[in-house]
Amino acid sequence: MPGNESNRDWGRWSLALGAALLLVWVAFFDSHSLLKRLRWHHEYDQLSAENERLRHQIDALQHKLQQPLSDEVVERIAREEYGMKHPDETVYPIERK
């Protein structure tokens, strides 16, 4: 039965081709493909690192807020932010570029 043998070979090749096409589809074209999963994992790692950096920054700022302001800091804020000056001073504004 030589015809039966060629049908089996054709069936095996078509099955292998179908499996290969399915693998390519899942790896590259599916909505949850391997490439997208790798991108998502990379984005997750970046966002986690940024989140950790921001947590440290928040902790540092909260620690800074708990410290009392010195007279020099209060004076600097009053001068820079509110344009205050001593009665005997003349202020010359300088524009920064």
C-alpha positions, 0 to 999 in steps of 0.5 A: 500500500504505497499510497497509504504511506504517502498520505501518512507522510502528508498528514505528518507534514501538515500537522508539523506545519500547522504546529509551526504556524500555531507557534509563530502565531502565539509567539508574534501575532497573538494579543498576548504574544511572547514579544508583548509579554517581554515588553510588558515585563520590561515596562513593569521593571522600569515602573517598579524601579521608578516607583521605588525611587519615588518612594525614597524621594517621598521619604526624604521630603517627609523627613525634611518637612519634619525638620524645623526651619532655621532663621536663615531659611525663613529669611531666604524664603521671605526674600526670594518668594515674597520680595521682602526686604529690610527697611534700610535695604535697596533691592536690585532685581536680576533676571536669570535666563 
